[in-house]
Amino acid sequence: MTQHPHSMNSPAYEIVLPLDSPTTEETGTKREKWWQDIARFSEWPAWLPAAKLIELTTSGEPGRGTGFNIILQGALEHWRVSYWSPGYRAVFQISAPGYRGALALELLDADSPMLQLRLTADISYRGWRRGFTPLLRRRFQHRLSQFAVALQTQLLQS
């Protein structure tokens, strides 16, 4: 797992994890299956131990505009899909009292014979939390790493 801090013009965190080395014929099938796992938001608590509740706030097929509430490590967060390219990339806007963030999930295969999962994220704090930004960013980085490893494990087992 690689993690890279970035400048203010790019995401604060990036994690890239290997998934598999499918043959060319298998790549599309695996990508489709893995994307279905990602898109089943209400099932995230089954593979993400930190998630306690996921309640969809919109109806219909997953895609741009889909929203859900999730309790992660005691914090109620609202996630909304702001970009959706099935099989390739999803971007979520995250809001909660005291902070806002963004998370992008991508399935990559361009520069490697192995499919990879890339997560990029950033977060900003408001109010009294701003004074604790360095500590809270380390906590966020830890949460992001846990999320990435749990998602990688789920995809490889599916």
Phi and psi in radians as a Rosetta constraint file:
Dihedral C 1 N 2 CA 2 C 2 CIRCULARHARMONIC -1.960 0.35
Dihedral N 2 CA 2 C 2 N 3 CIRCULARHARMONIC 2.461 0.35
Dihedral C 2 N 3 CA 3 C 3 CIRCULARHARMONIC -2.273 0.35
Dihedral N 3 CA 3 C 3 N 4 CIRCULARHARMONIC 2.321 0.35
Dihedral C 3 N 4 CA 4 C 4 CIRCULARHARMONIC -2.285 0.35
Dihedral N 4 CA 4 C 4 N 5 CIRCULARHARMONIC 2.117 0.35
Dihedral C 4 N 5 CA 5 C 5 CIRCULARHARMONIC -1.278 0.35
Dihedral N 5 CA 5 C 5 N 6 CIRCULARHARMONIC 2.580 0.35
Dihedral C 5 N 6 CA 6 C 6 CIRCULARHARMONIC -2.226 0.35
Dihedral N 6 CA 6 C 6 N 7 CIRCULARHARMONIC 2.974 0.35
Dihedral C 6 N 7 CA 7 C 7 CIRCULARHARMONIC -1.212 0.35
Dihedral N 7 CA 7 C 7 N 8 CIRCULARHARMONIC 3.033 0.35
Dihedral C 7 N 8 CA 8 C 8 CIRCULARHARMONIC -1.130 0.35
Dihedral N 8 CA 8 C 8 N 9 CIRCULARHARMONIC -0.350 0.35
Dihedral C 8 N 9 CA 9 C 9 CIRCULARHARMONIC -1.445 0.35
Dihedral N 9 CA 9 C 9 N 10 CIRCULARHARMONIC -0.074 0.35
Dihedral C 9 N 10 CA 10 C 10 CIRCULARHARMONIC -2.354 0.35
Dihedral N 10 CA 10 C 10 N 11 CIRCULARHARMONIC 2.959 0.35
Dihedral C 10 N 11 CA 11 C 11 CIRCULARHARMONIC -0.982 0.35
Dihedral N 11 CA 11 C 11 N 12 CIRCULARHARMONIC 2.577 0.35
Dihedral C 11 N 12 CA 12 C 12 CIRCULARHARMONIC -1.255 0.35
Dihedral N 12 CA 12 C 12 N 13 CIRCULARHARMONIC -0.467 0.35
Dihedral C 12 N 13 CA 13 C 13 CIRCULARHARMONIC -2.348 0.35
Dihedral N 13 CA 13 C 13 N 14 CIRCULARHARMONIC 2.478 0.35
Dihedral C 13 N 14 CA 14 C 14 CIRCULARHARMONIC -2.470 0.35
Dihedral N 14 CA 14 C 14 N 15 CIRCULARHARMONIC 2.290 0.35
Dihedral C 14 N 15 CA 15 C 15 CIRCULARHARMONIC -2.252 0.35
Dihedral N 15 CA 15 C 15 N 16 CIRCULARHARMONIC 2.250 0.35
Dihedral C 15 N 16 CA 16 C 16 CIRCULARHARMONIC -2.141 0.35
Dihedral N 16 CA 16 C 16 N 17 CIRCULARHARMONIC 2.179 0.35
Dihedral C 16 N 17 CA 17 C 17 CIRCULARHARMONIC -2.190 0.35
Dihedral N 17 CA 17 C 17 N 18 CIRCULARHARMONIC 2.456 0.35
Dihedral C 17 N 18 CA 18 C 18 CIRCULARHARMONIC -1.264 0.35
Dihedral N 18 CA 18 C 18 N 19 CIRCULARHARMONIC 2.582 0.35
Dihedral C 18 N 19 CA 19 C 19 CIRCULARHARMONIC -1.982 0.35
Dihedral N 19 CA 19 C 19 N 20 CIRCULARHARMONIC -1.018 0.35
Dihedral C 19 N 20 CA 20 C 20 CIRCULARHARMONIC -2.948 0.35
Dihedral N 20 CA 20 C 20 N 21 CIRCULARHARMONIC 2.915 0.35
Dihedral C 20 N 21 CA 21 C 21 CIRCULARHARMONIC -2.067 0.35
Dihedral N 21 CA 21 C 21 N 22 CIRCULARHARMONIC 1.217 0.35
Dihedral C 21 N 22 CA 22 C 22 CIRCULARHARMONIC -1.264 0.35
Dihedral N 22 CA 22 C 22 N 23 CIRCULARHARMONIC 2.751 0.35
Dihedral C 22 N 23 CA 23 C 23 CIRCULARHARMONIC -1.197 0.35
Dihedral N 23 CA 23 C 23 N 24 CIRCULARHARMONIC 2.907 0.35
Dihedral C 23 N 24 CA 24 C 24 CIRCULARHARMONIC -0.982 0.35
Dihedral N 24 CA 24 C 24 N 25 CIRCULARHARMONIC -0.677 0.35
Dihedral C 24 N 25 CA 25 C 25 CIRCULARHARMONIC -1.181 0.35
Dihedral N 25 CA 25 C 25 N 26 CIRCULARHARMONIC -0.551 0.35
Dihedral C 25 N 26 CA 26 C 26 CIRCULARHARMONIC -1.448 0.35
Dihedral N 26 CA 26 C 26 N 27 CIRCULARHARMONIC -0.373 0.35
Dihedral C 26 N 27 CA 27 C 27 CIRCULARHARMONIC -0.941 0.35
Dihedral N 27 CA 27 C 27 N 28 CIRCULARHARMONIC -0.875 0.35
Dihedral C 27 N 28 CA 28 C 28 CIRCULARHARMONIC -1.094 0.35
Dihedral N 28 CA 28 C 28 N 29 CIRCULARHARMONIC -0.718 0.35
Dihedral C 28 N 29 CA 29 C 29 CIRCULARHARMONIC -1.148 0.35
Dihedral N 29 CA 29 C 29 N 30 CIRCULARHARMONIC -0.806 0.35
Dihedral C 29 N 30 CA 30 C 30 CIRCULARHARMONIC -1.137 0.35
Dihedral N 30 CA 30 C 30 N 31 CIRCULARHARMONIC -0.760 0.35
Dihedral C 30 N 31 CA 31 C 31 CIRCULARHARMONIC -1.012 0.35
Dihedral N 31 CA 31 C 31 N 32 CIRCULARHARMONIC -0.788 0.35
Dihedral C 31 N 32 CA 32 C 32 CIRCULARHARMONIC -1.092 0.35
Dihedral N 32 CA 32 C 32 N 33 CIRCULARHARMONIC -0.801 0.35
Dihedral C 32 N 33 CA 33 C 33 CIRCULARHARMONIC -1.098 0.35
Dihedral N 33 CA 33 C 33 N 34 CIRCULARHARMONIC -0.812 0.35
Dihedral C 33 N 34 CA 34 C 34 CIRCULARHARMONIC -1.113 0.35
Dihedral N 34 CA 34 C 34 N 35 CIRCULARHARMONIC -0.647 0.35
Dihedral C 34 N 35 CA 35 C 35 CIRCULARHARMONIC -1.170 0.35
Dihedral N 35 CA 35 C 35 N 36 CIRCULARHARMONIC -0.625 0.35
Dihedral C 35 N 36 CA 36 C 36 CIRCULARHARMONIC -1.070 0.35
Dihedral N 36 CA 36 C 36 N 37 CIRCULARHARMONIC -0.703 0.35
Dihedral C 36 N 37 CA 37 C 37 CIRCULARHARMONIC -1.077 0.35
Dihedral N 37 CA 37 C 37 N 38 CIRCULARHARMONIC -0.752 0.35
Dihedral C 37 N 38 CA 38 C 38 CIRCULARHARMONIC -1.107 0.35
Dihedral N 38 CA 38 C 38 N 39 CIRCULARHARMONIC -0.711 0.35
Dihedral C 38 N 39 CA 39 C 39 CIRCULARHARMONIC -1.319 0.35
Dihedral N 39 CA 39 C 39 N 40 CIRCULARHARMONIC -0.198 0.35
Dihedral C 39 N 40 CA 40 C 40 CIRCULARHARMONIC -1.521 0.35
Dihedral N 40 CA 40 C 40 N 41 CIRCULARHARMONIC 1.268 0.35
Dihedral C 40 N 41 CA 41 C 41 CIRCULARHARMONIC -0.990 0.35
Dihedral N 41 CA 41 C 41 N 42 CIRCULARHARMONIC -0.707 0.35
Dihedral C 41 N 42 CA 42 C 42 CIRCULARHARMONIC -1.145 0.35
Dihedral N 42 CA 42 C 42 N 43 CIRCULARHARMONIC -0.273 0.35
Dihedral C 42 N 43 CA 43 C 43 CIRCULARHARMONIC -1.683 0.35
Dihedral N 43 CA 43 C 43 N 44 CIRCULARHARMONIC -0.002 0.35
Dihedral C 43 N 44 CA 44 C 44 CIRCULARHARMONIC -0.959 0.35
Dihedral N 44 CA 44 C 44 N 45 CIRCULARHARMONIC -0.692 0.35
Dihedral C 44 N 45 CA 45 C 45 CIRCULARHARMONIC -1.031 0.35
Dihedral N 45 CA 45 C 45 N 46 CIRCULARHARMONIC -0.401 0.35
Dihedral C 45 N 46 CA 46 C 46 CIRCULARHARMONIC -1.164 0.35
Dihedral N 46 CA 46 C 46 N 47 CIRCULARHARMONIC -0.527 0.35
Dihedral C 46 N 47 CA 47 C 47 CIRCULARHARMONIC -2.042 0.35
Dihedral N 47 CA 47 C 47 N 48 CIRCULARHARMONIC -0.159 0.35
Dihedral C 47 N 48 CA 48 C 48 CIRCULARHARMONIC -1.990 0.35
Dihedral N 48 CA 48 C 48 N 49 CIRCULARHARMONIC 1.661 0.35
Dihedral C 48 N 49 CA 49 C 49 CIRCULARHARMONIC -0.977 0.35
Dihedral N 49 CA 49 C 49 N 50 CIRCULARHARMONIC -0.531 0.35
Dihedral C 49 N 50 CA 50 C 50 CIRCULARHARMONIC -1.296 0.35
Dihedral N 50 CA 50 C 50 N 51 CIRCULARHARMONIC -0.264 0.35
Dihedral C 50 N 51 CA 51 C 51 CIRCULARHARMONIC -1.502 0.35
Dihedral N 51 CA 51 C 51 N 52 CIRCULARHARMONIC 2.189 0.35
Dihedral C 51 N 52 CA 52 C 52 CIRCULARHARMONIC -1.796 0.35
Dihedral N 52 CA 52 C 52 N 53 CIRCULARHARMONIC -0.526 0.35
Dihedral C 52 N 53 CA 53 C 53 CIRCULARHARMONIC -2.681 0.35
Dihedral N 53 CA 53 C 53 N 54 CIRCULARHARMONIC 2.382 0.35
Dihedral C 53 N 54 CA 54 C 54 CIRCULARHARMONIC -2.268 0.35
Dihedral N 54 CA 54 C 54 N 55 CIRCULARHARMONIC 2.144 0.35
Dihedral C 54 N 55 CA 55 C 55 CIRCULARHARMONIC -2.143 0.35
Dihedral N 55 CA 55 C 55 N 56 CIRCULARHARMONIC 2.034 0.35
Dihedral C 55 N 56 CA 56 C 56 CIRCULARHARMONIC -1.180 0.35
Dihedral N 56 CA 56 C 56 N 57 CIRCULARHARMONIC 2.373 0.35
Dihedral C 56 N 57 CA 57 C 57 CIRCULARHARMONIC -1.863 0.35
Dihedral N 57 CA 57 C 57 N 58 CIRCULARHARMONIC -0.012 0.35
Dihedral C 57 N 58 CA 58 C 58 CIRCULARHARMONIC -2.324 0.35
Dihedral N 58 CA 58 C 58 N 59 CIRCULARHARMONIC 2.871 0.35
Dihedral C 58 N 59 CA 59 C 59 CIRCULARHARMONIC -2.032 0.35
Dihedral N 59 CA 59 C 59 N 60 CIRCULARHARMONIC 2.977 0.35
Dihedral C 59 N 60 CA 60 C 60 CIRCULARHARMONIC 1.701 0.35
Dihedral N 60 CA 60 C 60 N 61 CIRCULARHARMONIC -3.031 0.35
Dihedral C 60 N 61 CA 61 C 61 CIRCULARHARMONIC -1.190 0.35
Dihedral N 61 CA 61 C 61 N 62 CIRCULARHARMONIC 2.570 0.35
Dihedral C 61 N 62 CA 62 C 62 CIRCULARHARMONIC -1.060 0.35
Dihedral N 62 CA 62 C 62 N 63 CIRCULARHARMONIC 2.466 0.35
Dihedral C 62 N 63 CA 63 C 63 CIRCULARHARMONIC 2.972 0.35
Dihedral N 63 CA 63 C 63 N 64 CIRCULARHARMONIC -2.942 0.35
Dihedral C 63 N 64 CA 64 C 64 CIRCULARHARMONIC -0.994 0.35
Dihedral N 64 CA 64 C 64 N 65 CIRCULARHARMONIC 2.271 0.35
Dihedral C 64 N 65 CA 65 C 65 CIRCULARHARMONIC 1.688 0.35
Dihedral N 65 CA 65 C 65 N 66 CIRCULARHARMONIC -0.284 0.35
Dihedral C 65 N 66 CA 66 C 66 CIRCULARHARMONIC -1.059 0.35
Dihedral N 66 CA 66 C 66 N 67 CIRCULARHARMONIC 2.380 0.35
Dihedral C 66 N 67 CA 67 C 67 CIRCULARHARMONIC -2.296 0.35
Dihedral N 67 CA 67 C 67 N 68 CIRCULARHARMONIC 2.655 0.35
Dihedral C 67 N 68 CA 68 C 68 CIRCULARHARMONIC -2.714 0.35
Dihedral N 68 CA 68 C 68 N 69 CIRCULARHARMONIC 2.686 0.35
Dihedral C 68 N 69 CA 69 C 69 CIRCULARHARMONIC -1.799 0.35
Dihedral N 69 CA 69 C 69 N 70 CIRCULARHARMONIC 2.454 0.35
Dihedral C 69 N 70 CA 70 C 70 CIRCULARHARMONIC -2.468 0.35
Dihedral N 70 CA 70 C 70 N 71 CIRCULARHARMONIC 2.456 0.35
Dihedral C 70 N 71 CA 71 C 71 CIRCULARHARMONIC -1.793 0.35
Dihedral N 71 CA 71 C 71 N 72 CIRCULARHARMONIC 1.993 0.35
Dihedral C 71 N 72 CA 72 C 72 CIRCULARHARMONIC -2.042 0.35
Dihedral N 72 CA 72 C 72 N 73 CIRCULARHARMONIC 2.061 0.35
Dihedral C 72 N 73 CA 73 C 73 CIRCULARHARMONIC 0.852 0.35
Dihedral N 73 CA 73 C 73 N 74 CIRCULARHARMONIC 0.782 0.35
Dihedral C 73 N 74 CA 74 C 74 CIRCULARHARMONIC 1.507 0.35
Dihedral N 74 CA 74 C 74 N 75 CIRCULARHARMONIC -0.121 0.35
Dihedral C 74 N 75 CA 75 C 75 CIRCULARHARMONIC -1.828 0.35
Dihedral N 75 CA 75 C 75 N 76 CIRCULARHARMONIC 2.241 0.35
Dihedral C 75 N 76 CA 76 C 76 CIRCULARHARMONIC -1.412 0.35
Dihedral N 76 CA 76 C 76 N 77 CIRCULARHARMONIC 2.113 0.35
Dihedral C 76 N 77 CA 77 C 77 CIRCULARHARMONIC -2.125 0.35
Dihedral N 77 CA 77 C 77 N 78 CIRCULARHARMONIC 2.547 0.35
Dihedral C 77 N 78 CA 78 C 78 CIRCULARHARMONIC -1.865 0.35
Dihedral N 78 CA 78 C 78 N 79 CIRCULARHARMONIC 2.157 0.35
Dihedral C 78 N 79 CA 79 C 79 CIRCULARHARMONIC -1.910 0.35
Dihedral N 79 CA 79 C 79 N 80 CIRCULARHARMONIC 2.388 0.35
Dihedral C 79 N 80 CA 80 C 80 CIRCULARHARMONIC -2.343 0.35
Dihedral N 80 CA 80 C 80 N 81 CIRCULARHARMONIC 2.330 0.35
Dihedral C 80 N 81 CA 81 C 81 CIRCULARHARMONIC -1.351 0.35
Dihedral N 81 CA 81 C 81 N 82 CIRCULARHARMONIC 2.101 0.35
Dihedral C 81 N 82 CA 82 C 82 CIRCULARHARMONIC -1.811 0.35
Dihedral N 82 CA 82 C 82 N 83 CIRCULARHARMONIC -0.294 0.35
Dihedral C 82 N 83 CA 83 C 83 CIRCULARHARMONIC -2.562 0.35
Dihedral N 83 CA 83 C 83 N 84 CIRCULARHARMONIC 2.411 0.35
Dihedral C 83 N 84 CA 84 C 84 CIRCULARHARMONIC -2.536 0.35
Dihedral N 84 CA 84 C 84 N 85 CIRCULARHARMONIC 1.972 0.35
Dihedral C 84 N 85 CA 85 C 85 CIRCULARHARMONIC -2.206 0.35
Dihedral N 85 CA 85 C 85 N 86 CIRCULARHARMONIC 1.601 0.35
Dihedral C 85 N 86 CA 86 C 86 CIRCULARHARMONIC -0.871 0.35
Dihedral N 86 CA 86 C 86 N 87 CIRCULARHARMONIC 2.296 0.35
Dihedral C 86 N 87 CA 87 C 87 CIRCULARHARMONIC 1.510 0.35
Dihedral N 87 CA 87 C 87 N 88 CIRCULARHARMONIC -0.160 0.35
Dihedral C 87 N 88 CA 88 C 88 CIRCULARHARMONIC -2.263 0.35
Dihedral N 88 CA 88 C 88 N 89 CIRCULARHARMONIC -0.940 0.35
Dihedral C 88 N 89 CA 89 C 89 CIRCULARHARMONIC -2.688 0.35
Dihedral N 89 CA 89 C 89 N 90 CIRCULARHARMONIC 2.433 0.35
Dihedral C 89 N 90 CA 90 C 90 CIRCULARHARMONIC -2.358 0.35
Dihedral N 90 CA 90 C 90 N 91 CIRCULARHARMONIC 2.420 0.35
Dihedral C 90 N 91 CA 91 C 91 CIRCULARHARMONIC -2.109 0.35
Dihedral N 91 CA 91 C 91 N 92 CIRCULARHARMONIC 2.276 0.35
Dihedral C 91 N 92 CA 92 C 92 CIRCULARHARMONIC -1.986 0.35
Dihedral N 92 CA 92 C 92 N 93 CIRCULARHARMONIC 2.372 0.35
Dihedral C 92 N 93 CA 93 C 93 CIRCULARHARMONIC -1.685 0.35
Dihedral N 93 CA 93 C 93 N 94 CIRCULARHARMONIC 2.277 0.35
Dihedral C 93 N 94 CA 94 C 94 CIRCULARHARMONIC -2.048 0.35
Dihedral N 94 CA 94 C 94 N 95 CIRCULARHARMONIC 2.296 0.35
Dihedral C 94 N 95 CA 95 C 95 CIRCULARHARMONIC -2.384 0.35
Dihedral N 95 CA 95 C 95 N 96 CIRCULARHARMONIC 2.505 0.35
Dihedral C 95 N 96 CA 96 C 96 CIRCULARHARMONIC -2.715 0.35
Dihedral N 96 CA 96 C 96 N 97 CIRCULARHARMONIC 2.832 0.35
Dihedral C 96 N 97 CA 97 C 97 CIRCULARHARMONIC -1.014 0.35
Dihedral N 97 CA 97 C 97 N 98 CIRCULARHARMONIC 2.119 0.35
Dihedral C 97 N 98 CA 98 C 98 CIRCULARHARMONIC 1.648 0.35
Dihedral N 98 CA 98 C 98 N 99 CIRCULARHARMONIC -0.154 0.35
Dihedral C 98 N 99 CA 99 C 99 CIRCULARHARMONIC -2.774 0.35
Dihedral N 99 CA 99 C 99 N 100 CIRCULARHARMONIC 2.782 0.35
Dihedral C 99 N 100 CA 100 C 100 CIRCULARHARMONIC -2.412 0.35
Dihedral N 100 CA 100 C 100 N 101 CIRCULARHARMONIC 2.602 0.35
Dihedral C 100 N 101 CA 101 C 101 CIRCULARHARMONIC -2.700 0.35
Dihedral N 101 CA 101 C 101 N 102 CIRCULARHARMONIC 3.125 0.35
Dihedral C 101 N 102 CA 102 C 102 CIRCULARHARMONIC -2.483 0.35
Dihedral N 102 CA 102 C 102 N 103 CIRCULARHARMONIC 2.533 0.35
Dihedral C 102 N 103 CA 103 C 103 CIRCULARHARMONIC -2.413 0.35
Dihedral N 103 CA 103 C 103 N 104 CIRCULARHARMONIC 2.260 0.35
Dihedral C 103 N 104 CA 104 C 104 CIRCULARHARMONIC -1.989 0.35
Dihedral N 104 CA 104 C 104 N 105 CIRCULARHARMONIC 2.328 0.35
Dihedral C 104 N 105 CA 105 C 105 CIRCULARHARMONIC -1.958 0.35
Dihedral N 105 CA 105 C 105 N 106 CIRCULARHARMONIC 2.286 0.35
Dihedral C 105 N 106 CA 106 C 106 CIRCULARHARMONIC -2.396 0.35
Dihedral N 106 CA 106 C 106 N 107 CIRCULARHARMONIC 2.466 0.35
Dihedral C 106 N 107 CA 107 C 107 CIRCULARHARMONIC -1.794 0.35
Dihedral N 107 CA 107 C 107 N 108 CIRCULARHARMONIC 2.049 0.35
Dihedral C 107 N 108 CA 108 C 108 CIRCULARHARMONIC -1.928 0.35
Dihedral N 108 CA 108 C 108 N 109 CIRCULARHARMONIC 2.544 0.35
Dihedral C 108 N 109 CA 109 C 109 CIRCULARHARMONIC -2.613 0.35
Dihedral N 109 CA 109 C 109 N 110 CIRCULARHARMONIC 0.037 0.35
Dihedral C 109 N 110 CA 110 C 110 CIRCULARHARMONIC -1.137 0.35
Dihedral N 110 CA 110 C 110 N 111 CIRCULARHARMONIC -0.849 0.35
Dihedral C 110 N 111 CA 111 C 111 CIRCULARHARMONIC -1.791 0.35
Dihedral N 111 CA 111 C 111 N 112 CIRCULARHARMONIC 0.235 0.35
Dihedral C 111 N 112 CA 112 C 112 CIRCULARHARMONIC -2.573 0.35
Dihedral N 112 CA 112 C 112 N 113 CIRCULARHARMONIC 2.575 0.35
Dihedral C 112 N 113 CA 113 C 113 CIRCULARHARMONIC -1.261 0.35
Dihedral N 113 CA 113 C 113 N 114 CIRCULARHARMONIC -0.136 0.35
Dihedral C 113 N 114 CA 114 C 114 CIRCULARHARMONIC -1.918 0.35
Dihedral N 114 CA 114 C 114 N 115 CIRCULARHARMONIC 2.360 0.35
Dihedral C 114 N 115 CA 115 C 115 CIRCULARHARMONIC -1.155 0.35
Dihedral N 115 CA 115 C 115 N 116 CIRCULARHARMONIC 2.495 0.35
Dihedral C 115 N 116 CA 116 C 116 CIRCULARHARMONIC -2.283 0.35
Dihedral N 116 CA 116 C 116 N 117 CIRCULARHARMONIC 2.665 0.35
Dihedral C 116 N 117 CA 117 C 117 CIRCULARHARMONIC -1.856 0.35
Dihedral N 117 CA 117 C 117 N 118 CIRCULARHARMONIC 2.151 0.35
Dihedral C 117 N 118 CA 118 C 118 CIRCULARHARMONIC -2.067 0.35
Dihedral N 118 CA 118 C 118 N 119 CIRCULARHARMONIC 2.261 0.35
Dihedral C 118 N 119 CA 119 C 119 CIRCULARHARMONIC -2.016 0.35
Dihedral N 119 CA 119 C 119 N 120 CIRCULARHARMONIC 2.285 0.35
Dihedral C 119 N 120 CA 120 C 120 CIRCULARHARMONIC -2.185 0.35
Dihedral N 120 CA 120 C 120 N 121 CIRCULARHARMONIC 2.509 0.35
Dihedral C 120 N 121 CA 121 C 121 CIRCULARHARMONIC -2.708 0.35
Dihedral N 121 CA 121 C 121 N 122 CIRCULARHARMONIC 2.773 0.35
Dihedral C 121 N 122 CA 122 C 122 CIRCULARHARMONIC -2.631 0.35
Dihedral N 122 CA 122 C 122 N 123 CIRCULARHARMONIC 2.776 0.35
Dihedral C 122 N 123 CA 123 C 123 CIRCULARHARMONIC -2.604 0.35
Dihedral N 123 CA 123 C 123 N 124 CIRCULARHARMONIC 2.585 0.35
Dihedral C 123 N 124 CA 124 C 124 CIRCULARHARMONIC -2.353 0.35
Dihedral N 124 CA 124 C 124 N 125 CIRCULARHARMONIC 2.572 0.35
Dihedral C 124 N 125 CA 125 C 125 CIRCULARHARMONIC -1.932 0.35
Dihedral N 125 CA 125 C 125 N 126 CIRCULARHARMONIC 2.647 0.35
Dihedral C 125 N 126 CA 126 C 126 CIRCULARHARMONIC -2.178 0.35
Dihedral N 126 CA 126 C 126 N 127 CIRCULARHARMONIC 2.873 0.35
Dihedral C 126 N 127 CA 127 C 127 CIRCULARHARMONIC 1.080 0.35
Dihedral N 127 CA 127 C 127 N 128 CIRCULARHARMONIC -2.533 0.35
Dihedral C 127 N 128 CA 128 C 128 CIRCULARHARMONIC -1.086 0.35
Dihedral N 128 CA 128 C 128 N 129 CIRCULARHARMONIC -0.388 0.35
Dihedral C 128 N 129 CA 129 C 129 CIRCULARHARMONIC -1.166 0.35
Dihedral N 129 CA 129 C 129 N 130 CIRCULARHARMONIC -0.430 0.35
Dihedral C 129 N 130 CA 130 C 130 CIRCULARHARMONIC -1.003 0.35
Dihedral N 130 CA 130 C 130 N 131 CIRCULARHARMONIC -0.584 0.35
Dihedral C 130 N 131 CA 131 C 131 CIRCULARHARMONIC -1.211 0.35
Dihedral N 131 CA 131 C 131 N 132 CIRCULARHARMONIC -0.287 0.35
Dihedral C 131 N 132 CA 132 C 132 CIRCULARHARMONIC -1.916 0.35
Dihedral N 132 CA 132 C 132 N 133 CIRCULARHARMONIC 0.329 0.35
Dihedral C 132 N 133 CA 133 C 133 CIRCULARHARMONIC -0.910 0.35
Dihedral N 133 CA 133 C 133 N 134 CIRCULARHARMONIC -0.847 0.35
Dihedral C 133 N 134 CA 134 C 134 CIRCULARHARMONIC -1.018 0.35
Dihedral N 134 CA 134 C 134 N 135 CIRCULARHARMONIC -0.777 0.35
Dihedral C 134 N 135 CA 135 C 135 CIRCULARHARMONIC -1.150 0.35
Dihedral N 135 CA 135 C 135 N 136 CIRCULARHARMONIC -0.798 0.35
Dihedral C 135 N 136 CA 136 C 136 CIRCULARHARMONIC -1.155 0.35
Dihedral N 136 CA 136 C 136 N 137 CIRCULARHARMONIC -0.590 0.35
Dihedral C 136 N 137 CA 137 C 137 CIRCULARHARMONIC -1.179 0.35
Dihedral N 137 CA 137 C 137 N 138 CIRCULARHARMONIC -0.645 0.35
Dihedral C 137 N 138 CA 138 C 138 CIRCULARHARMONIC -1.127 0.35
Dihedral N 138 CA 138 C 138 N 139 CIRCULARHARMONIC -0.714 0.35
Dihedral C 138 N 139 CA 139 C 139 CIRCULARHARMONIC -1.106 0.35
Dihedral N 139 CA 139 C 139 N 140 CIRCULARHARMONIC -0.746 0.35
Dihedral C 139 N 140 CA 140 C 140 CIRCULARHARMONIC -1.081 0.35
Dihedral N 140 CA 140 C 140 N 141 CIRCULARHARMONIC -0.743 0.35
Dihedral C 140 N 141 CA 141 C 141 CIRCULARHARMONIC -1.062 0.35
Dihedral N 141 CA 141 C 141 N 142 CIRCULARHARMONIC -0.700 0.35
Dihedral C 141 N 142 CA 142 C 142 CIRCULARHARMONIC -1.133 0.35
Dihedral N 142 CA 142 C 142 N 143 CIRCULARHARMONIC -0.785 0.35
Dihedral C 142 N 143 CA 143 C 143 CIRCULARHARMONIC -1.050 0.35
Dihedral N 143 CA 143 C 143 N 144 CIRCULARHARMONIC -0.733 0.35
Dihedral C 143 N 144 CA 144 C 144 CIRCULARHARMONIC -1.117 0.35
Dihedral N 144 CA 144 C 144 N 145 CIRCULARHARMONIC -0.717 0.35
Dihedral C 144 N 145 CA 145 C 145 CIRCULARHARMONIC -1.095 0.35
Dihedral N 145 CA 145 C 145 N 146 CIRCULARHARMONIC -0.747 0.35
Dihedral C 145 N 146 CA 146 C 146 CIRCULARHARMONIC -1.092 0.35
Dihedral N 146 CA 146 C 146 N 147 CIRCULARHARMONIC -0.756 0.35
Dihedral C 146 N 147 CA 147 C 147 CIRCULARHARMONIC -1.063 0.35
Dihedral N 147 CA 147 C 147 N 148 CIRCULARHARMONIC -0.806 0.35
Dihedral C 147 N 148 CA 148 C 148 CIRCULARHARMONIC -1.082 0.35
Dihedral N 148 CA 148 C 148 N 149 CIRCULARHARMONIC -0.807 0.35
Dihedral C 148 N 149 CA 149 C 149 CIRCULARHARMONIC -1.165 0.35
Dihedral N 149 CA 149 C 149 N 150 CIRCULARHARMONIC -0.712 0.35
Dihedral C 149 N 150 CA 150 C 150 CIRCULARHARMONIC -1.108 0.35
Dihedral N 150 CA 150 C 150 N 151 CIRCULARHARMONIC -0.730 0.35
Dihedral C 150 N 151 CA 151 C 151 CIRCULARHARMONIC -1.170 0.35
Dihedral N 151 CA 151 C 151 N 152 CIRCULARHARMONIC -0.761 0.35
Dihedral C 151 N 152 CA 152 C 152 CIRCULARHARMONIC -0.998 0.35
Dihedral N 152 CA 152 C 152 N 153 CIRCULARHARMONIC -0.815 0.35
Dihedral C 152 N 153 CA 153 C 153 CIRCULARHARMONIC -1.061 0.35
Dihedral N 153 CA 153 C 153 N 154 CIRCULARHARMONIC -0.789 0.35
Dihedral C 153 N 154 CA 154 C 154 CIRCULARHARMONIC -1.050 0.35
Dihedral N 154 CA 154 C 154 N 155 CIRCULARHARMONIC -0.806 0.35
Dihedral C 154 N 155 CA 155 C 155 CIRCULARHARMONIC -1.153 0.35
Dihedral N 155 CA 155 C 155 N 156 CIRCULARHARMONIC -0.698 0.35
Dihedral C 155 N 156 CA 156 C 156 CIRCULARHARMONIC -1.226 0.35
Dihedral N 156 CA 156 C 156 N 157 CIRCULARHARMONIC -0.457 0.35
Dihedral C 156 N 157 CA 157 C 157 CIRCULARHARMONIC -1.517 0.35
Dihedral N 157 CA 157 C 157 N 158 CIRCULARHARMONIC -0.232 0.35
